[in-house]
């Protein structure tokens, strides 16, 4: 989950809420200084499945290492594994 979403959720959820995003790294493809990462996830709120989907990250290789350039995700409540 990106930092903005995390901060937003933390500002509106009860302080004792348990947030757990379980990510699987299914596919990583690299071509030179460009990489894409496909990560299906399941998101749990207070130990109960809330939703699932896929995160896709595009990374670029810089002089100081790999940096995330772009993140996009899907979200659904059915057909979760």
ZIWO-V724355 format. One line per field, one symbol per residue. ss: DSSP state (2 for helix, 1 for strand, 0 for the rest). psi: psi as a letter, one per 30 degrees, with the letter a starting at -180 (. if undefined). A space follows every 10 residues. Layout:
ss: ???
psi: ???
This chain:
ss: 0022222222 2200000011 1110001111 1001111111 1111100111 1111111111 1100111111 1110010000 0
psi: kleeeeeeef fflkfgkjkj jjkkjekkkk jcgkkkkjjk lkkkjhgkke llakkkkklk klfgakkkek klllklflhk .
